[in-house]
Amino acid sequence: MSDSIKDLVIVGGGPAGLSAAIYSARALLDAVTLEQSAVGGQVILTNEIDNYPGVPHTDGFTLTDAMRSQAEDLGAHIRMENVTELAHDDDTGEFEVHTTEGSYRSKAIIVAGGATPRHAGFEGEDRFQGHGVSYCATCDAMFYRGKQVFVIGGGNSAAEEALFLTKFADHVTMIVRKDHLRAQAVVAKQVAENDKLSVLYLTSITKVEGGNLPRSITFRNNETGEETTRAYDEGSFGIFVFVGRVPASGLLGDLADVDAQGYIVTNERMATKTPGLFAAGDVRQKSLRQIVTAASDGAIAATSVAAYLGQPVEG
């Protein structure tokens, strides 16, 4: 750790942060990337990835480890530190980043901490994450061709993802804890009209059991409290959870605007309302959250930082 001021501190070492590290290194910026748990972020928990351009069959660890290696080969500095506080000096325009290991001063910040899927809370959810329990239909729908799929959630995201999953699964069942969908009327109408999609209202999943893959689900009737367990062939079904996400935007306070869900509002250059503060990846307000869009955000954010600092920008 240096007492001198950095050009850039990147908060988060997932695909967005690693992409930003690559581009900032190529721009010869004095930058450091801080990751609190594991370089690669949540993506390292994904066992199969087949939608990242140019890398048709891989897993999250392999893909992000290649990103990390590429960044470090270019001279990027990546450190395992948990950011605990971020402050901005209006007079100097500098930022101060406090971590579990100390602090940094920098001219610019890229926040790339991602967003964590909110868990449904049933027994076995953590155990089978990535092995029968998923939080991304676009990522994992292909692996459930011809299988039974259960979608937990009753909002727009859950309904839209359930409709998408009908293109792959044999049948999709939405598990809705209330007596109605919270999705918009036009989306709810599409759900009702889809022959491959049904809805269990006033229902929750309380437990999933199995061996290497799930083979039984316990459902609870939220009106009567009665529980029923159904057995299936191991690996013959999947559960997709869409009950919201929690973006890692809490450190910013008033430095950036956020939407109703807490996602950071940026312009197309990834800039927030505070000069020198940028956001990239799943933590920002956007229409699609995928590895490829996170990497794109990171590249844009780093080149925006270079321009902000008056450095040459790659063409």
C-alpha positions as CSV (number, residue, x, y, z in Angstrom):
1,M,0.0,0.0,0.0
2,S,1.3,3.4,-1.0
3,D,0.8,6.7,0.7
4,S,0.8,8.4,-2.7
5,I,-2.4,9.2,-4.5
6,K,-3.6,6.6,-7.0
7,D,-5.1,7.5,-10.3
8,L,-7.8,4.9,-9.8
9,V,-9.2,2.5,-7.3
10,I,-11.5,-0.2,-8.6
11,V,-13.8,-1.6,-6.0
12,G,-14.7,-5.2,-6.9
13,G,-12.8,-8.0,-8.7
14,G,-15.5,-9.6,-10.7
15,P,-15.8,-9.4,-14.6
16,A,-16.5,-5.7,-14.5
17,G,-13.7,-4.9,-12.1
18,L,-11.2,-7.2,-14.0
19,S,-12.1,-5.7,-17.3
20,A,-11.6,-2.2,-15.8
21,A,-8.2,-3.4,-14.5
22,I,-7.2,-4.6,-17.9
23,Y,-8.2,-1.3,-19.6
24,S,-6.7,0.9,-16.9
25,A,-3.4,-1.0,-17.1
26,R,-3.3,-0.5,-20.9
27,A,-3.9,3.2,-20.3
28,L,-0.9,3.2,-18.0
29,L,-3.0,4.4,-15.0
30,D,-1.7,3.9,-11.5
31,A,-4.6,1.8,-10.4
32,V,-5.4,-0.9,-7.8
33,T,-8.3,-3.3,-7.8
34,L,-9.8,-4.3,-4.4
35,E,-11.8,-7.5,-3.9
36,Q,-13.2,-8.6,-0.6
37,S,-13.6,-12.3,-1.0
38,A,-12.5,-14.1,-4.2
39,V,-11.2,-12.6,-7.5
40,G,-13.9,-13.3,-10.0
41,G,-16.8,-12.5,-7.8
42,Q,-20.0,-14.6,-7.9
43,V,-19.2,-15.9,-11.3
44,I,-16.7,-18.4,-9.9
45,L,-19.7,-20.3,-8.5
46,T,-21.1,-20.9,-12.0
47,N,-20.1,-24.4,-13.1
48,E,-21.1,-24.1,-16.8
49,I,-20.8,-21.0,-19.0
50,D,-21.5,-21.3,-22.7
51,N,-22.7,-17.8,-23.7
52,Y,-19.5,-15.8,-23.3
53,P,-18.3,-14.9,-26.9
54,G,-15.2,-16.8,-28.0
55,V,-15.2,-19.2,-25.0
56,P,-18.1,-21.6,-25.8
57,H,-17.6,-24.1,-22.9
58,T,-16.1,-23.1,-19.6
59,D,-16.8,-22.4,-16.0
60,G,-16.8,-19.3,-13.9
61,F,-13.5,-19.9,-12.2
62,T,-11.6,-20.7,-15.4
63,L,-13.0,-17.7,-17.2
64,T,-12.4,-15.1,-14.5
65,D,-9.0,-16.6,-13.6
66,A,-8.0,-16.0,-17.2
67,M,-9.2,-12.4,-16.8
68,R,-7.2,-12.0,-13.6
69,S,-4.1,-13.5,-15.2
70,Q,-4.4,-11.2,-18.3
71,A,-4.9,-8.1,-16.0
72,E,-1.8,-8.9,-13.9
73,D,0.3,-9.7,-17.0
74,L,-0.5,-6.2,-18.2
75,G,0.6,-4.8,-14.8
76,A,-2.6,-4.5,-12.9
77,H,-2.4,-4.7,-9.1
78,I,-5.1,-6.8,-7.4
79,R,-5.4,-6.9,-3.7
80,M,-7.7,-8.8,-1.3
81,E,-9.1,-6.1,0.9
82,N,-12.7,-5.3,2.0
83,V,-13.7,-1.7,1.4
84,T,-15.4,-0.4,4.5
85,E,-15.8,3.3,3.7
86,L,-15.6,5.7,0.7
87,A,-15.4,9.5,1.0
88,H,-15.0,12.4,-1.4
89,D,-13.2,15.7,-0.7
90,D,-15.2,18.4,-2.6
91,D,-12.3,20.8,-2.4
92,T,-9.6,18.6,-3.9
93,G,-11.9,16.3,-5.9
94,E,-10.0,13.3,-4.4
95,F,-11.5,10.2,-2.9
96,E,-10.4,8.3,0.2
97,V,-11.1,4.6,0.3
98,H,-10.8,2.9,3.7
99,T,-10.4,-0.9,3.8
100,T,-9.8,-3.6,6.4
101,E,-6.1,-3.2,5.7
102,G,-5.7,0.6,5.6
103,S,-6.7,3.4,3.2
104,Y,-6.0,4.7,-0.3
105,R,-6.4,8.2,-1.9
106,S,-7.3,8.3,-5.5
107,K,-8.4,10.7,-8.3
108,A,-11.1,8.4,-9.5
109,I,-13.2,5.4,-8.4
110,I,-14.9,2.6,-10.3
111,V,-17.5,0.8,-8.2
112,A,-17.9,-2.7,-9.5
113,G,-19.1,-4.6,-6.5
114,G,-22.0,-6.4,-8.3
115,A,-25.4,-7.4,-7.0
116,T,-26.2,-10.4,-4.9
117,P,-29.3,-12.5,-5.8
118,R,-31.7,-12.4,-2.8
119,H,-32.1,-16.0,-1.6
120,A,-35.5,-17.5,-1.0
121,G,-34.4,-19.1,2.2
122,F,-35.4,-22.7,1.8
123,E,-33.4,-25.5,3.3
124,G,-30.9,-26.9,0.8
125,E,-30.8,-23.7,-1.3
126,D,-27.1,-23.0,-0.6
127,R,-26.1,-26.6,-0.9
128,F,-27.5,-27.0,-4.4
129,Q,-26.6,-23.5,-5.7
130,G,-25.1,-24.1,-9.2
131,H,-26.2,-27.8,-9.0
132,G,-30.0,-27.5,-9.5
133,V,-30.7,-24.1,-8.0
134,S,-30.0,-21.1,-10.2
135,Y,-30.6,-17.3,-10.1
136,C,-30.2,-16.6,-13.9
137,A,-32.4,-18.0,-16.6
138,T,-30.3,-16.5,-19.4
139,C,-27.2,-18.2,-18.0
140,D,-28.6,-21.6,-17.2
141,A,-31.8,-22.3,-19.2
142,M,-29.9,-24.4,-21.7
143,F,-29.1,-27.0,-19.0
144,Y,-32.8,-27.7,-18.3
145,R,-33.9,-28.7,-21.8
146,G,-36.8,-31.2,-21.4
147,K,-36.8,-31.0,-17.6
148,Q,-39.2,-29.7,-15.0
149,V,-38.5,-26.2,-13.8
150,F,-39.8,-24.4,-10.7
151,V,-39.6,-20.6,-10.6
152,I,-39.8,-18.9,-7.2
153,G,-41.3,-15.4,-7.3
154,G,-44.3,-13.5,-8.5
155,G,-43.0,-10.2,-9.8
156,N,-42.1,-9.0,-13.3
157,S,-38.6,-10.6,-13.3
158,A,-39.9,-14.0,-12.1
159,A,-42.7,-14.0,-14.7
160,E,-40.5,-12.9,-17.6
161,E,-37.8,-15.4,-16.7
162,A,-40.5,-18.2,-16.4
163,L,-41.7,-17.3,-19.8
164,F,-38.2,-17.5,-21.2
165,L,-37.6,-20.9,-19.5
166,T,-40.6,-22.4,-21.3
167,K,-38.5,-22.3,-24.5
168,F,-36.3,-24.9,-23.0
169,A,-38.0,-26.8,-20.1
170,D,-40.7,-29.5,-20.5
171,H,-42.8,-27.5,-18.1
172,V,-42.4,-24.5,-15.8
173,T,-44.2,-24.0,-12.5
174,M,-44.2,-20.7,-10.8
175,I,-44.2,-20.8,-7.0
176,V,-45.9,-17.7,-5.7
177,R,-46.3,-17.1,-2.0
178,K,-49.3,-14.7,-2.3
179,D,-52.6,-15.3,-4.1
180,H,-51.7,-13.2,-7.1
181,L,-48.9,-12.2,-9.4
182,R,-47.3,-8.9,-8.9
183,A,-46.2,-8.8,-12.5
184,Q,-47.6,-6.2,-14.9
185,A,-51.0,-7.1,-16.4
186,V,-49.5,-7.7,-19.9
187,V,-46.9,-10.1,-18.5
188,A,-49.4,-11.9,-16.3
189,K,-51.6,-12.4,-19.3
190,Q,-48.7,-14.0,-21.2
191,V,-48.2,-16.3,-18.2
192,A,-51.9,-17.3,-18.2
193,E,-51.9,-18.0,-21.9
194,N,-48.8,-20.2,-22.0
195,D,-49.6,-23.9,-22.1
196,K,-46.1,-24.8,-20.7
197,L,-46.5,-22.6,-17.7
198,S,-48.6,-23.1,-14.5
199,V,-48.8,-21.2,-11.2
200,L,-49.0,-22.5,-7.7
201,Y,-50.4,-19.6,-5.6
202,L,-50.2,-19.4,-1.8
203,T,-47.2,-21.8,-2.0
204,S,-43.6,-21.7,-0.8
205,I,-40.7,-24.2,-1.1
206,T,-39.4,-25.0,2.3
207,K,-36.8,-27.8,1.6
208,V,-34.9,-29.4,-1.3
209,E,-33.1,-32.7,-0.7
210,G,-31.0,-35.0,-2.9
211,G,-27.5,-36.4,-3.5
212,N,-25.2,-34.6,-5.9
213,L,-28.3,-33.1,-7.5
214,P,-31.8,-32.4,-6.1
215,R,-34.3,-35.2,-6.1
216,S,-37.2,-34.0,-3.8
217,I,-39.0,-30.7,-3.0
218,T,-41.1,-29.9,0.0
219,F,-43.9,-27.4,-0.7
220,R,-45.9,-25.5,2.0
221,N,-49.5,-24.3,1.6
222,N,-49.2,-20.8,3.0
223,E,-52.9,-20.7,3.8
224,T,-53.1,-24.0,5.7
225,G,-49.5,-24.5,6.7
226,E,-49.7,-28.1,5.3
227,E,-46.4,-29.4,3.8
228,T,-46.1,-31.9,0.9
229,T,-43.0,-33.5,-0.4
230,R,-42.7,-34.6,-4.0
231,A,-39.9,-37.0,-5.2
232,Y,-38.4,-36.8,-8.7
233,D,-35.6,-38.5,-10.5
234,E,-32.3,-37.0,-9.4
235,G,-31.3,-34.1,-11.7
236,S,-34.7,-34.1,-13.5
237,F,-35.7,-30.7,-12.4
238,G,-34.3,-27.3,-11.5
239,I,-35.3,-24.4,-9.3
240,F,-34.8,-20.8,-10.4
241,V,-35.1,-18.1,-7.7
242,F,-36.2,-14.6,-8.7
243,V,-37.1,-12.7,-5.5
244,G,-34.9,-9.7,-6.1
245,R,-31.2,-8.7,-6.0
246,V,-29.2,-6.6,-3.5
247,P,-26.7,-4.3,-5.3
248,A,-23.5,-3.4,-3.5
249,S,-24.1,0.3,-3.5
250,G,-24.4,1.0,0.2
251,L,-21.0,2.6,0.6
252,L,-21.8,5.5,-1.7
253,G,-24.2,7.4,0.4
254,D,-25.1,10.6,-1.4
255,L,-22.2,10.4,-3.8
256,A,-24.4,8.7,-6.4
257,D,-28.1,8.5,-7.3
258,V,-29.7,5.1,-7.0
259,D,-33.0,3.8,-8.2
260,A,-35.8,2.2,-6.0
261,Q,-33.9,-1.1,-5.9
262,G,-30.6,0.5,-4.9
263,Y,-28.9,0.2,-8.4
264,I,-26.5,3.1,-9.2
265,V,-27.6,5.5,-11.9
266,T,-25.0,6.3,-14.5
267,N,-24.8,7.8,-17.9
268,E,-23.5,5.8,-21.0
269,R,-19.9,6.6,-19.9
270,M,-20.6,4.9,-16.6
271,A,-20.3,8.2,-14.7
272,T,-22.3,9.0,-11.6
273,K,-23.3,12.5,-10.5
274,T,-20.0,12.9,-8.6
275,P,-17.0,13.8,-10.9
276,G,-14.5,11.0,-10.9
277,L,-16.9,8.4,-9.6
278,F,-17.9,5.7,-12.0
279,A,-19.9,2.4,-11.7
280,A,-19.7,-0.8,-13.8
281,G,-21.4,-4.1,-14.0
282,D,-24.4,-5.5,-12.0
283,V,-24.2,-2.8,-9.4
284,R,-25.5,-0.2,-11.9
285,Q,-29.0,0.4,-13.3
286,K,-29.2,-1.6,-16.6
287,S,-31.4,-3.8,-18.7
288,L,-29.2,-6.9,-18.9
289,R,-26.9,-8.4,-16.3
290,Q,-24.5,-10.9,-17.8
291,I,-20.7,-11.5,-17.8
292,V,-20.3,-10.0,-21.2
293,T,-22.2,-6.8,-20.3
294,A,-20.2,-6.5,-17.1
295,A,-17.0,-6.7,-19.0
296,S,-18.2,-4.1,-21.4
297,D,-19.1,-1.8,-18.6
298,G,-15.7,-2.2,-17.1
299,A,-14.0,-1.3,-20.4
300,I,-16.1,1.8,-20.8
301,A,-15.6,2.9,-17.2
302,A,-11.8,2.6,-17.4
303,T,-11.6,4.5,-20.7
304,S,-13.9,7.1,-19.2
305,V,-11.6,7.4,-16.2
306,A,-8.6,7.8,-18.6
307,A,-10.4,10.6,-20.4
308,Y,-11.5,12.2,-17.1
309,L,-7.8,12.3,-16.0
310,G,-6.7,13.6,-19.3
311,Q,-4.9,10.4,-20.4
312,P,-4.9,9.0,-24.0
313,V,-7.9,6.8,-24.7
314,E,-7.6,3.6,-26.7
315,G,-9.4,3.5,-30.0
